[in-house]
Amino acid sequence: MKKIRIFALPSHASKDRVSGVDFARIIQPMEYLKMDKDFDVTVWDVHEPKPATWDVLAPQYDIFYFNYMNDSWGFAARGCMARKHGVKLVMDIDDALWRILPDNPAYKIFKKESEGIKAITSICNEVDYLTCTNSYLRNVIVHTTLKRHEQVEIFPNFIDLDLYKHRAKVKDKHNVVIGHFGSTTHFTSLLNEDFMKGMDKIMRDYPNVVFKTIGAHIPKYKMRWGRRYEYGFGSPDLYTWVKDKYPAVMDEVDFFVTPLVENVYNRCKSAIKWLEISVAKKAGVWQNIRQYNRAVEDGKTGLLARTPDEWHEAMKKLIDNFKLRKTMGRNAFKAVKDGWTIQGNIKPYAEFFKKVMLDKIT
């Protein structure tokens, strides 16, 4: 059988950084698909000195697989050569860009009626197939483009145990550090009144608690909790984050919280933060929203919360009970290892791309 030749393009990568979305959605799965004997996969490397143009690449491949883009001219060059040489176009989308929120750095690009959202909608209509993270996002895509459900494949986010090697030690100590990590897109959720009221009660009840955010500085927290609120910095480069920053953060923080305002945009997000935290054997309290209540077994692999009292009670349990933090972290790690690794979930990618080549998606 002739191998299926795939050219995979992490569309947002630069020489300075590989973003989390590039890694999780394109680089990671395609690097593992390389190991399948039925595929010949090339993952584009921004540091590769040889220039590559679409007229040269198209005759060499059967499928172009890439992150979402809104570059009309860039897609036109790619698409033109793909159509000329019979190359299938498959694009991944991991966010509900049509419902983007004002606190997102890309809001001006993809806001309603913007040229960016018009461009990406047109590109969605033109490619042969799309991939995304969950059924909720697939429904948004189908509602806002010309694609049918059958043309949008779901690939949840998974994690690479060979990259995320750090397993944090859970310590029984007097002071407790509650942590959160995330970019500016989480600012609004961190300021959600239900979460803040729950944290207010924790701060009143436990003078030994510190709340630390990585990647976000919330002045309102500093005014509210003074020196008991701390913040630090992550890294825009995924590899730098995992190698240099992530281990120290996991070792310092006793458990994590992840509030998430419930709206269409956030419902389309994945549970990747639960994966990244659980793989270090750390416990967490998670917003009781679709992606987390489908991944987290409440009380065993994490705690779910929505109201101020639920946030307070969940955090209180983990502060008071060192053994629960330890057991829950171990349970969460086992759940990730058993069901959420890229190593154990590459088969659906192989099956999908084989169907794409045979035009058996109808």
C-alpha positions as CSV (number, residue, x, y, z in Angstrom):
1,M,0.0,0.0,0.0
2,K,1.3,3.5,-0.9
3,K,2.0,5.6,2.1
4,I,-0.2,8.7,2.7
5,R,2.1,11.7,2.5
6,I,1.1,14.6,4.9
7,F,2.7,18.0,5.1
8,A,1.8,19.4,8.6
9,L,2.1,23.2,9.1
10,P,2.0,24.7,12.6
11,S,0.7,28.0,11.3
12,H,1.4,30.2,14.2
13,A,5.0,29.1,14.9
14,S,7.9,31.6,14.7
15,K,11.6,31.4,15.3
16,D,11.0,32.8,18.7
17,R,8.2,30.6,19.9
18,V,6.1,27.5,19.4
19,S,2.6,28.2,20.8
20,G,0.6,25.7,22.8
21,V,-2.0,25.4,20.1
22,D,0.7,24.7,17.4
23,F,2.1,21.9,19.6
24,A,-1.1,20.3,20.9
25,R,-3.0,20.4,17.7
26,I,-0.4,19.9,14.9
27,I,3.1,19.1,16.0
28,Q,2.4,16.6,18.8
29,P,-0.1,14.3,16.9
30,M,1.8,14.5,13.6
31,E,5.1,13.6,15.2
32,Y,3.4,10.4,16.6
33,L,1.6,9.7,13.3
34,K,5.1,9.5,11.7
35,M,5.6,6.2,13.5
36,D,2.6,4.6,11.6
37,K,4.0,2.6,8.7
38,D,1.1,3.8,6.5
39,F,2.1,7.4,6.7
40,D,5.0,9.6,5.6
41,V,4.6,12.8,7.6
42,T,6.7,16.0,7.4
43,V,6.2,18.6,10.2
44,W,7.4,22.0,9.0
45,D,10.2,23.3,11.1
46,V,10.5,27.1,11.1
47,H,14.3,26.7,11.7
48,E,14.8,24.7,8.6
49,P,17.1,26.8,6.3
50,K,15.7,25.4,3.0
51,P,12.9,27.6,1.6
52,A,9.7,25.8,0.6
53,T,7.1,27.1,-1.7
54,W,3.7,25.6,-2.3
55,D,4.3,24.9,-6.0
56,V,7.3,22.7,-5.0
57,L,5.5,21.1,-2.0
58,A,2.2,20.2,-3.6
59,P,3.4,17.5,-6.0
60,Q,5.2,15.8,-3.0
61,Y,2.2,15.4,-0.7
62,D,-1.4,14.1,-0.6
63,I,-2.6,16.2,2.3
64,F,-1.8,19.6,3.8
65,Y,-2.8,19.7,7.5
66,F,-2.5,23.1,9.3
67,N,-3.7,25.3,12.1
68,Y,-6.5,27.9,11.4
69,M,-5.4,31.0,9.5
70,N,-6.9,34.2,8.2
71,D,-4.3,35.1,5.7
72,S,-6.3,35.2,2.5
73,W,-3.3,35.6,0.1
74,G,-1.3,32.9,1.9
75,F,-4.2,30.5,1.7
76,A,-4.8,31.3,-1.9
77,A,-1.3,30.4,-2.8
78,R,-1.5,27.1,-0.8
79,G,-5.0,26.3,-2.0
80,C,-4.3,27.0,-5.7
81,M,-1.4,24.6,-5.7
82,A,-3.3,22.0,-3.7
83,R,-6.2,22.1,-6.2
84,K,-3.8,21.8,-9.1
85,H,-2.1,18.7,-7.8
86,G,-5.1,17.0,-6.1
87,V,-3.9,17.7,-2.5
88,K,-6.5,17.5,0.2
89,L,-6.7,20.5,2.6
90,V,-7.5,19.9,6.2
91,M,-7.5,22.7,8.8
92,D,-7.7,22.6,12.6
93,I,-9.7,25.1,14.7
94,D,-9.5,24.9,18.4
95,D,-11.5,28.1,19.3
96,A,-15.0,29.4,18.6
97,L,-13.5,32.5,16.8
98,W,-17.0,33.6,15.7
99,R,-17.8,34.1,19.4
100,I,-14.5,35.6,20.5
101,L,-14.5,37.7,23.7
102,P,-13.3,41.3,24.0
103,D,-10.5,40.3,26.5
104,N,-8.8,38.1,23.9
105,P,-5.7,39.6,22.2
106,A,-7.1,38.5,18.8
107,Y,-10.5,40.2,19.4
108,K,-9.9,43.0,16.9
109,I,-8.8,40.4,14.2
110,F,-11.8,38.1,14.6
111,K,-14.6,40.3,16.0
112,K,-18.0,40.3,14.3
113,E,-17.9,41.7,10.7
114,S,-14.1,42.0,10.8
115,E,-12.0,41.1,7.7
116,G,-10.3,38.4,9.8
117,I,-13.5,36.5,10.6
118,K,-14.8,36.8,7.0
119,A,-11.5,35.4,5.8
120,I,-11.4,32.5,8.1
121,T,-15.0,31.7,7.4
122,S,-14.3,31.6,3.7
123,I,-11.2,29.4,4.3
124,C,-13.4,27.0,6.3
125,N,-15.8,26.8,3.4
126,E,-13.0,26.1,0.9
127,V,-10.9,23.4,2.7
128,D,-12.0,19.8,2.3
129,Y,-12.2,19.0,6.0
130,L,-11.9,20.6,9.4
131,T,-10.8,19.2,12.8
132,C,-11.6,20.6,16.2
133,T,-11.5,19.8,19.9
134,N,-15.1,18.9,20.9
135,S,-18.7,18.5,19.8
136,Y,-19.7,21.9,21.1
137,L,-17.2,23.6,18.9
138,R,-18.1,21.4,15.9
139,N,-21.7,22.6,16.3
140,V,-20.5,26.3,16.3
141,I,-18.4,25.6,13.1
142,V,-21.3,23.9,11.3
143,H,-23.7,26.8,12.3
144,T,-21.4,29.5,11.0
145,T,-19.8,27.9,7.9
146,L,-21.0,25.8,5.0
147,K,-19.4,22.6,6.5
148,R,-21.6,19.6,7.5
149,H,-21.0,17.7,10.7
150,E,-19.5,14.8,8.7
151,Q,-16.8,17.2,7.4
152,V,-15.7,18.2,10.9
153,E,-13.7,15.6,12.8
154,I,-13.3,15.8,16.6
155,F,-9.8,15.3,18.1
156,P,-9.7,16.1,21.8
157,N,-6.5,17.5,23.2
158,F,-4.1,14.9,24.6
159,I,-0.8,15.1,26.4
160,D,2.7,13.7,25.7
161,L,4.2,11.9,28.7
162,D,7.6,12.0,27.1
163,L,7.5,15.8,27.1
164,Y,5.7,16.4,30.4
165,K,8.0,14.3,32.5
166,H,7.9,16.2,35.8
167,R,6.0,14.6,38.7
168,A,5.7,17.0,41.6
169,K,6.0,16.0,45.2
170,V,3.0,16.8,47.3
171,K,4.2,18.4,50.6
172,D,2.5,18.6,53.9
173,K,3.4,22.1,55.1
174,H,1.9,25.0,57.1
175,N,1.6,27.5,54.3
176,V,-0.6,26.6,51.3
177,V,-0.2,28.0,47.8
178,I,-3.2,28.0,45.5
179,G,-2.2,28.5,41.9
180,H,-3.6,29.4,38.5
181,F,-1.8,29.6,35.2
182,G,-3.1,31.0,31.9
183,S,-2.8,33.9,29.5
184,T,-4.8,37.2,29.2
185,T,-7.8,35.2,27.9
186,H,-8.4,34.1,31.5
187,F,-8.5,37.6,33.1
188,T,-12.3,37.8,32.9
189,S,-12.8,34.4,34.4
190,L,-10.4,35.2,37.2
191,L,-12.5,38.2,38.0
192,N,-15.7,36.3,38.0
193,E,-17.7,37.3,41.2
194,D,-18.6,33.7,42.1
195,F,-15.0,32.6,42.2
196,M,-13.8,35.8,43.9
197,K,-16.4,35.5,46.7
198,G,-15.3,31.9,47.3
199,M,-11.7,33.0,47.4
200,D,-12.5,35.9,49.7
201,K,-13.9,33.5,52.3
202,I,-10.8,31.3,52.0
203,M,-8.6,34.3,52.6
204,R,-10.6,35.3,55.7
205,D,-10.6,31.7,57.1
206,Y,-7.0,30.8,56.3
207,P,-4.3,33.4,57.0
208,N,-1.7,30.8,55.8
209,V,-3.0,30.7,52.2
210,V,-1.4,32.5,49.3
211,F,-3.0,32.8,45.8
212,K,-0.5,32.9,42.9
213,T,-1.3,33.5,39.2
214,I,1.2,32.6,36.5
215,G,0.8,34.6,33.3
216,A,-1.8,37.0,34.7
217,H,-1.4,40.0,37.0
218,I,-4.7,41.0,38.5
219,P,-4.4,44.4,40.3
220,K,-7.8,43.9,41.9
221,Y,-6.4,40.9,43.7
222,K,-3.5,42.9,45.1
223,M,-5.9,45.5,46.5
224,R,-8.1,42.8,47.9
225,W,-5.5,40.4,49.4
226,G,-2.3,42.4,49.6
227,R,0.9,40.4,50.0
228,R,-1.1,37.2,50.0
229,Y,-1.6,37.6,46.3
230,E,1.5,36.8,44.1
231,Y,2.0,36.6,40.4
232,G,4.7,35.2,38.1
233,F,5.5,34.8,34.5
234,G,5.3,31.8,32.2
235,S,6.7,31.7,28.6
236,P,5.1,32.2,25.2
237,D,7.2,29.3,23.9
238,L,5.8,25.9,24.8
239,Y,9.1,24.1,25.1
240,T,10.6,26.8,27.3
241,W,7.5,26.7,29.6
242,V,7.6,22.9,29.9
243,K,11.4,22.7,30.5
244,D,12.2,25.8,32.5
245,K,9.1,27.1,34.1
246,Y,6.5,24.3,34.6
247,P,8.5,22.1,37.0
248,A,9.1,25.0,39.5
249,V,5.4,26.1,39.3
250,M,4.2,22.5,39.9
251,D,6.5,22.1,42.9
252,E,5.6,25.4,44.5
253,V,1.8,25.2,44.1
254,D,-0.2,22.9,46.4
255,F,-3.3,22.7,44.3
256,F,-4.7,24.7,41.3
257,V,-8.0,26.4,40.6
258,T,-9.4,27.1,37.1
259,P,-12.5,29.3,37.0
260,L,-14.1,29.8,33.6
261,V,-17.0,32.1,32.9
262,E,-19.8,30.1,31.2
263,N,-20.5,31.4,27.6
264,V,-20.3,29.9,24.1
265,Y,-16.7,30.8,23.6
266,N,-15.5,29.1,26.8
267,R,-17.7,26.1,26.4
268,C,-15.8,25.4,23.2
269,K,-12.5,25.2,25.1
270,S,-10.8,21.9,26.0
271,A,-9.8,20.4,29.3
272,I,-6.1,20.8,28.5
273,K,-5.3,22.6,31.8
274,W,-6.6,19.6,33.7
275,L,-4.2,17.4,31.6
276,E,-1.2,19.7,32.2
277,I,-1.8,19.9,35.9
278,S,-2.8,16.3,36.5
279,V,0.2,14.9,34.7
280,A,2.3,16.5,37.4
281,K,0.2,14.6,40.0
282,K,-1.4,17.8,41.3
283,A,-5.0,18.2,42.5
284,G,-7.3,21.0,41.3
285,V,-10.7,22.7,41.6
286,W,-12.3,23.1,38.2
287,Q,-15.2,25.2,36.9
288,N,-18.3,23.0,36.6
289,I,-18.6,23.5,32.8
290,R,-19.0,21.0,30.0
291,Q,-15.3,20.3,29.3
292,Y,-14.3,19.8,32.9
293,N,-17.4,17.9,34.0
294,R,-16.8,15.5,31.2
295,A,-13.1,14.9,32.0
296,V,-13.0,15.2,35.8
297,E,-14.6,12.6,38.1
298,D,-15.8,14.9,40.9
299,G,-14.3,14.0,44.2
300,K,-11.8,11.5,42.7
301,T,-9.7,13.2,40.0
302,G,-10.6,16.7,40.9
303,L,-13.3,18.9,42.4
304,L,-16.0,20.8,40.5
305,A,-17.4,24.2,41.5
306,R,-19.7,26.9,40.2
307,T,-21.2,28.9,43.1
308,P,-19.2,30.9,45.7
309,D,-20.1,28.3,48.4
310,E,-18.9,25.5,46.1
311,W,-15.6,27.2,45.4
312,H,-15.1,27.9,49.1
313,E,-16.0,24.3,50.2
314,A,-13.8,22.7,47.4
315,M,-10.8,24.8,48.2
316,K,-11.4,24.3,52.0
317,K,-11.3,20.5,51.5
318,L,-7.9,20.6,49.8
319,I,-6.4,23.1,52.2
320,D,-7.5,21.0,55.2
321,N,-6.6,17.6,53.9
322,F,-3.1,17.0,52.7
323,K,-3.8,13.3,52.1
324,L,-6.8,14.2,49.9
325,R,-4.5,16.5,47.8
326,K,-2.0,13.7,47.4
327,T,-4.6,11.0,46.6
328,M,-6.5,13.2,44.2
329,G,-3.3,14.1,42.4
330,R,-2.4,10.5,42.0
331,N,-5.9,9.6,40.8
332,A,-5.8,12.4,38.2
333,F,-2.4,11.3,36.9
334,K,-3.6,7.7,36.5
335,A,-6.7,8.9,34.6
336,V,-4.5,11.0,32.3
337,K,-2.1,8.1,31.8
338,D,-4.8,5.6,31.1
339,G,-6.9,7.7,28.7
340,W,-5.5,11.0,27.7
341,T,-2.0,10.5,26.3
342,I,-1.2,11.2,22.6
343,Q,0.7,7.9,22.6
344,G,-2.5,6.0,23.3
345,N,-4.8,8.0,21.0
346,I,-3.0,8.3,17.7
347,K,-5.1,5.6,16.0
348,P,-8.2,7.9,15.4
349,Y,-5.8,10.3,13.5
350,A,-4.7,7.5,11.2
351,E,-8.2,6.3,10.6
352,F,-9.4,9.8,9.8
353,F,-6.6,10.7,7.3
354,K,-7.1,7.3,5.6
355,K,-10.8,8.2,5.1
356,V,-9.9,11.6,3.8
357,M,-7.6,10.0,1.2
358,L,-10.2,7.5,0.1
359,D,-13.0,10.2,0.1
360,K,-15.0,8.0,2.5
361,I,-16.3,10.9,4.6
362,T,-19.7,11.7,3.3
